[in-house]
Amino acid sequence: MKVLILGVNGFIGSHLSERILRDTDWEVYGMDLGKDKIGAVLGNERFRYVEGDIAINKEWIEYHIKKCDVVLPLVAIATPKTYVENPLGVFELDFEENLRIIRQCVKYHKRVIFPSTSEVYAMCGDERFDEYGSKLVLGPINKERWIYSCSKQLLDRVIWAYGQRGDLDFTLIRPFNWIGPRLDSLETAKEGSSRVVTQFIASLVYNEPIVLVDGGLQSRSFTYIDDGIDAVMKIIDNAGGRATGQIFNLGNPENNCTIKDLAHRLLDMFVHHSAYAAYNRHPEIIVQSASSFYGESYQDIQTRVPSIENARKLLGWKPKVGLDDALRFTLDSFLREIGWRDARIGAQG
């Protein structure tokens, strides 16, 4: 099998490539803007990589869509700060560029596994979000934060429509707050443009206050990357065609916690970590309003808990890694990445 991964150097793409090359005889063709996260696979004879931009290298992409069996278009802007600061950039990349790729998959009759998002459920009031029953509830137009969710939802609907017409073999996946090594960069976190776990770890490492937006009462269901990749591998393999035409929530409902609880868990792990030995100040946790942290066009999602019954029944999948282990593995990976010495200097500066 030949697998095309666009965004191969990203969090999901890098882990997926490693797993494919480790556990199967499949070939991987990948494109991304850089290669800092895929060093472990660059020398593999079944891995072909080109540095490029999906908005520019269109001929390469079309050629490889024709060449490969399965396409995973993983390129997207997925950070809330960018949603409110550059909503048009989010729409142009997350919707317009990916729509072109979907249409080429239709044209060349190629299977696509599209990464939707848990954010499509937005402000749904259900206790657990169901792929086929829960309402997708967005906020008002002046809250530009919703452009990401809206872009993803619209592509979901386009893909579904092509599938119902018989023109596209597809699976939609909705990751729920996947975490783990290579989640984001601590450098981008310093600019306030990463996801919450990375943001908190960066605050700990660089001795800055952990900021709880609106008190951190929002809850999220954190899922370790290895569990998520287990599910994606089953979907790519698609034994018996069980993933075809399906939507799967891929998350860990048992790992649901508030952002405030998340902050305290990470802080406790950090101050008891061997890397903390040279720190001379205790990290702080502070509260800030969403409007001052993100801007007036931000609106938050209060809860995000998946029903994973569809994945359990059709894929035989369920997550295994608990919340504390998932957070500890993620924290350890960031501290290894920057090195103990850098972490200590950051804290004392």
C-alpha positions as CSV (number, residue, x, y, z in Angstrom):
1,M,0.0,0.0,0.0
2,K,1.2,3.5,-0.8
3,V,0.1,6.2,1.7
4,L,0.3,10.0,1.0
5,I,0.6,12.1,4.1
6,L,0.4,15.9,3.6
7,G,1.7,17.5,6.8
8,V,4.0,14.6,7.4
9,N,6.2,16.6,9.7
10,G,3.4,17.6,12.1
11,F,2.4,16.0,15.4
12,I,0.1,13.3,13.9
13,G,2.0,12.9,10.6
14,S,5.4,12.2,12.2
15,H,4.0,9.6,14.6
16,L,1.9,8.0,12.0
17,S,4.9,7.7,9.6
18,E,7.0,6.0,12.3
19,R,4.2,3.5,13.1
20,I,3.6,2.6,9.4
21,L,7.3,2.1,8.7
22,R,7.7,0.1,11.9
23,D,4.7,-2.2,11.7
24,T,3.9,-2.6,8.0
25,D,5.4,-3.0,4.6
26,W,3.5,0.1,3.3
27,E,5.3,3.0,1.6
28,V,4.9,6.6,2.8
29,Y,5.1,9.7,0.6
30,G,5.2,12.9,2.6
31,M,5.2,16.7,2.2
32,D,5.7,19.4,4.7
33,L,7.4,22.8,5.2
34,G,10.2,21.2,7.4
35,K,11.6,17.9,8.6
36,D,12.6,18.5,12.2
37,K,10.1,15.9,13.6
38,I,10.8,13.1,11.1
39,G,14.5,12.5,11.6
40,A,13.8,8.9,12.7
41,V,12.3,7.9,9.3
42,L,14.2,10.1,6.8
43,G,16.7,7.3,6.0
44,N,14.1,4.6,5.5
45,E,13.9,3.3,2.0
46,R,10.1,3.2,2.1
47,F,9.8,6.8,3.1
48,R,9.9,9.5,0.4
49,Y,9.8,13.1,1.6
50,V,9.7,16.5,-0.2
51,E,9.9,19.9,1.4
52,G,7.0,21.9,0.1
53,D,3.9,23.9,0.6
54,I,0.5,22.5,-0.4
55,A,-0.6,25.9,-1.7
56,I,2.4,26.0,-4.0
57,N,3.5,22.4,-4.9
58,K,0.3,21.5,-6.5
59,E,1.6,19.4,-9.4
60,W,3.6,17.2,-7.0
61,I,0.5,16.7,-4.9
62,E,-1.7,15.8,-7.8
63,Y,0.9,13.4,-9.2
64,H,1.1,11.6,-5.8
65,I,-2.6,11.5,-5.3
66,K,-2.8,9.6,-8.5
67,K,0.1,7.4,-7.4
68,C,-1.0,6.5,-3.9
69,D,-3.8,4.4,-2.5
70,V,-4.7,6.4,0.6
71,V,-4.5,10.2,1.1
72,L,-4.3,11.8,4.6
73,P,-4.4,15.6,4.2
74,L,-3.2,16.6,7.7
75,V,-2.2,20.2,6.9
76,A,-4.2,22.7,9.0
77,I,-3.9,25.7,11.3
78,A,-5.2,24.4,14.7
79,T,-4.3,26.9,17.3
80,P,-7.0,29.2,18.9
81,K,-4.9,32.3,19.0
82,T,-4.5,32.1,15.2
83,Y,-8.3,31.7,14.7
84,V,-8.9,35.2,16.1
85,E,-5.7,36.9,14.8
86,N,-5.8,35.5,11.2
87,P,-9.2,34.0,10.5
88,L,-8.9,34.3,6.7
89,G,-5.6,32.5,6.8
90,V,-7.3,29.7,8.7
91,F,-10.1,29.5,6.1
92,E,-7.7,29.6,3.1
93,L,-5.5,26.8,4.3
94,D,-7.9,24.6,6.3
95,F,-10.8,24.8,3.8
96,E,-9.8,26.1,0.4
97,E,-6.5,24.2,0.0
98,N,-7.9,21.0,1.4
99,L,-11.0,21.2,-0.8
100,R,-8.7,21.1,-3.8
101,I,-7.1,17.9,-2.5
102,I,-10.5,16.3,-1.8
103,R,-11.7,17.1,-5.3
104,Q,-8.5,15.4,-6.7
105,C,-9.2,12.3,-4.6
106,V,-12.7,12.3,-6.2
107,K,-11.2,12.7,-9.7
108,Y,-8.7,9.9,-9.3
109,H,-10.9,7.6,-7.2
110,K,-8.6,7.6,-4.2
111,R,-9.5,6.9,-0.6
112,V,-9.2,9.8,1.8
113,I,-8.9,9.8,5.5
114,F,-9.7,13.3,6.6
115,P,-8.9,14.8,10.0
116,S,-12.0,16.6,11.1
117,T,-11.9,18.0,14.6
118,S,-13.7,17.7,18.0
119,E,-14.3,21.4,17.6
120,V,-17.1,20.8,15.1
121,Y,-19.3,20.0,18.0
122,A,-18.5,23.4,19.4
123,M,-21.0,24.4,22.1
124,C,-23.1,21.3,21.8
125,G,-24.9,20.6,25.1
126,D,-24.7,16.8,25.1
127,E,-22.9,15.0,27.9
128,R,-21.0,13.0,25.3
129,F,-20.7,13.9,21.7
130,D,-22.0,11.4,19.2
131,E,-20.8,11.4,15.5
132,Y,-24.3,10.9,14.1
133,G,-26.6,12.4,16.7
134,S,-25.1,15.4,18.3
135,K,-25.8,18.9,17.1
136,L,-22.9,21.1,15.8
137,V,-23.5,24.4,17.6
138,L,-21.4,27.4,16.6
139,G,-21.3,30.9,18.0
140,P,-22.1,34.2,16.4
141,I,-20.3,35.6,13.3
142,N,-18.4,38.3,15.3
143,K,-16.7,35.5,17.3
144,E,-14.1,34.7,14.7
145,R,-12.8,31.8,16.8
146,W,-15.4,29.6,15.1
147,I,-13.9,29.9,11.6
148,Y,-11.7,26.8,12.3
149,S,-14.7,24.7,13.4
150,C,-16.8,26.0,10.5
151,S,-14.1,25.3,7.9
152,K,-13.7,21.8,9.1
153,Q,-17.4,21.2,9.4
154,L,-18.0,22.4,5.9
155,L,-15.4,20.1,4.5
156,D,-16.9,17.2,6.5
157,R,-20.2,18.0,4.7
158,V,-18.6,18.2,1.3
159,I,-16.8,14.9,1.8
160,W,-19.9,13.2,3.1
161,A,-21.9,14.5,0.1
162,Y,-19.3,13.1,-2.4
163,G,-19.4,9.8,-0.5
164,Q,-23.2,9.6,-0.6
165,R,-23.1,10.2,-4.3
166,G,-20.7,7.3,-4.7
167,D,-17.8,9.4,-5.8
168,L,-15.5,9.1,-2.8
169,D,-14.2,6.4,-0.5
170,F,-13.7,8.3,2.8
171,T,-13.4,8.2,6.6
172,L,-13.7,11.2,8.8
173,I,-11.7,11.2,12.1
174,R,-12.3,13.6,15.0
175,P,-9.3,13.7,17.3
176,F,-10.1,14.8,20.9
177,N,-7.1,16.7,22.3
178,W,-4.3,14.4,21.4
179,I,-1.1,14.9,23.3
180,G,2.4,13.5,23.4
181,P,5.9,14.0,22.2
182,R,6.3,16.6,19.4
183,L,2.9,18.1,20.1
184,D,4.1,21.6,19.4
185,S,7.2,23.7,19.7
186,L,8.1,25.5,22.9
187,E,9.2,28.4,20.8
188,T,5.7,28.9,19.4
189,A,4.3,28.5,22.9
190,K,6.4,31.4,24.0
191,E,4.5,33.5,21.4
192,G,1.2,32.2,22.8
193,S,0.2,30.2,19.7
194,S,0.3,26.6,20.8
195,R,-2.2,24.2,22.3
196,V,-2.9,24.2,26.0
197,V,-0.7,21.4,27.2
198,T,2.3,22.8,25.3
199,Q,1.5,26.3,26.5
200,F,1.4,25.2,30.2
201,I,4.7,23.2,29.9
202,A,6.4,26.2,28.2
203,S,5.2,28.4,31.1
204,L,6.7,26.0,33.6
205,V,10.0,25.7,31.7
206,Y,10.5,29.5,31.2
207,N,9.3,30.4,34.6
208,E,6.2,32.3,33.5
209,P,2.8,32.2,35.1
210,I,0.4,29.5,33.9
211,V,-2.6,31.4,32.6
212,L,-6.0,30.0,33.3
213,V,-8.4,31.6,30.8
214,D,-11.6,32.5,32.6
215,G,-10.5,30.4,35.6
216,G,-9.8,27.2,33.6
217,L,-13.3,25.7,34.3
218,Q,-13.5,24.4,30.7
219,S,-13.0,20.6,30.4
220,R,-11.2,18.6,27.8
221,S,-10.7,14.9,27.2
222,F,-6.9,14.3,26.6
223,T,-5.8,11.4,24.5
224,Y,-2.3,10.0,24.2
225,I,-0.9,10.0,20.7
226,D,-0.1,6.3,20.6
227,D,-3.8,5.5,21.3
228,G,-4.9,7.8,18.5
229,I,-2.4,6.3,16.0
230,D,-3.6,2.8,16.9
231,A,-7.0,3.8,15.7
232,V,-5.7,5.5,12.5
233,M,-3.7,2.4,11.6
234,K,-6.9,0.3,11.9
235,I,-8.7,2.9,9.7
236,I,-6.0,2.8,7.0
237,D,-5.9,-1.0,7.0
238,N,-9.8,-0.9,6.8
239,A,-10.3,-4.6,7.3
240,G,-13.6,-5.7,5.9
241,G,-14.3,-2.1,4.7
242,R,-15.6,-1.3,8.2
243,A,-14.1,2.2,8.2
244,T,-15.5,3.2,4.8
245,G,-18.0,6.0,4.9
246,Q,-17.7,6.3,8.7
247,I,-17.1,9.1,11.2
248,F,-15.0,8.3,14.2
249,N,-14.5,10.2,17.4
250,L,-11.0,9.3,18.6
251,G,-10.6,10.4,22.1
252,N,-10.4,9.2,25.7
253,P,-13.6,10.1,27.7
254,E,-12.0,8.7,30.9
255,N,-9.3,11.4,30.6
256,N,-11.7,14.3,30.9
257,C,-10.5,17.1,33.2
258,T,-10.8,20.8,33.7
259,I,-8.1,23.1,32.4
260,K,-7.5,24.2,36.0
261,D,-7.0,20.6,37.1
262,L,-4.7,20.1,34.1
263,A,-2.5,23.0,35.2
264,H,-2.2,21.7,38.8
265,R,-1.4,18.2,37.6
266,L,1.4,19.5,35.3
267,L,2.8,21.8,37.9
268,D,2.9,19.0,40.5
269,M,4.7,16.7,38.0
270,F,7.1,19.4,37.1
271,V,8.2,20.4,40.6
272,H,8.7,16.7,41.5
273,H,10.7,16.1,38.3
274,S,14.5,15.7,38.4
275,A,14.8,18.6,35.9
276,Y,13.4,20.9,38.6
277,A,16.3,20.5,41.0
278,A,18.1,23.8,39.9
279,Y,14.9,26.0,39.9
280,N,14.9,28.7,42.5
281,R,11.3,30.0,42.1
282,H,7.9,28.3,42.4
283,P,5.7,28.5,39.3
284,E,2.6,30.5,39.6
285,I,-1.0,29.9,38.3
286,I,-3.0,33.1,37.5
287,V,-6.4,33.8,36.0
288,Q,-7.0,36.0,33.0
289,S,-10.2,36.8,31.0
290,A,-10.6,35.3,27.6
291,S,-11.1,38.7,26.0
292,S,-7.7,39.9,27.4
293,F,-5.8,36.7,26.6
294,Y,-7.3,36.0,23.1
295,G,-9.2,39.1,22.1
296,E,-12.9,40.1,21.9
297,S,-13.6,37.7,19.0
298,Y,-12.8,34.6,21.1
299,Q,-15.5,32.3,22.5
300,D,-14.7,29.2,24.4
301,I,-16.0,25.6,24.4
302,Q,-17.0,24.6,27.9
303,T,-16.9,20.8,27.5
304,R,-15.6,18.2,25.0
305,V,-16.2,14.6,25.8
306,P,-16.5,12.0,23.0
307,S,-18.7,9.0,22.7
308,I,-16.3,6.4,21.2
309,E,-18.9,3.6,20.7
310,N,-18.6,3.7,16.9
311,A,-14.8,3.2,17.0
312,R,-15.2,0.4,19.6
313,K,-17.8,-1.5,17.6
314,L,-16.4,-1.1,14.1
315,L,-12.6,-0.9,14.8
316,G,-12.3,-2.8,18.0
317,W,-10.5,0.2,19.4
318,K,-10.4,1.8,22.8
319,P,-7.7,4.1,24.4
320,K,-5.4,2.6,27.0
321,V,-3.2,5.4,28.4
322,G,-4.5,7.2,31.4
323,L,-4.4,11.0,31.9
324,D,-1.4,11.2,34.3
325,D,0.7,8.9,32.2
326,A,-0.2,10.8,29.1
327,L,0.8,14.1,30.7
328,R,4.0,12.7,32.2
329,F,5.1,11.2,28.9
330,T,4.4,14.6,27.2
331,L,6.3,16.6,29.8
332,D,9.3,14.2,29.8
333,S,9.5,14.5,26.0
334,F,9.6,18.3,26.0
335,L,12.3,18.4,28.8
336,R,14.4,15.8,26.9
337,E,14.0,17.9,23.7
338,I,15.4,21.1,25.2
339,G,17.9,19.4,27.5
340,W,18.1,19.8,31.3
341,R,20.6,22.6,31.1
342,D,18.4,24.8,28.9
343,A,15.4,24.2,31.1
344,R,17.4,25.3,34.2
345,I,18.7,28.4,32.5
346,G,15.2,29.3,31.4
347,A,13.9,29.1,34.9
348,Q,16.6,31.2,36.5
349,G,16.7,33.9,33.9
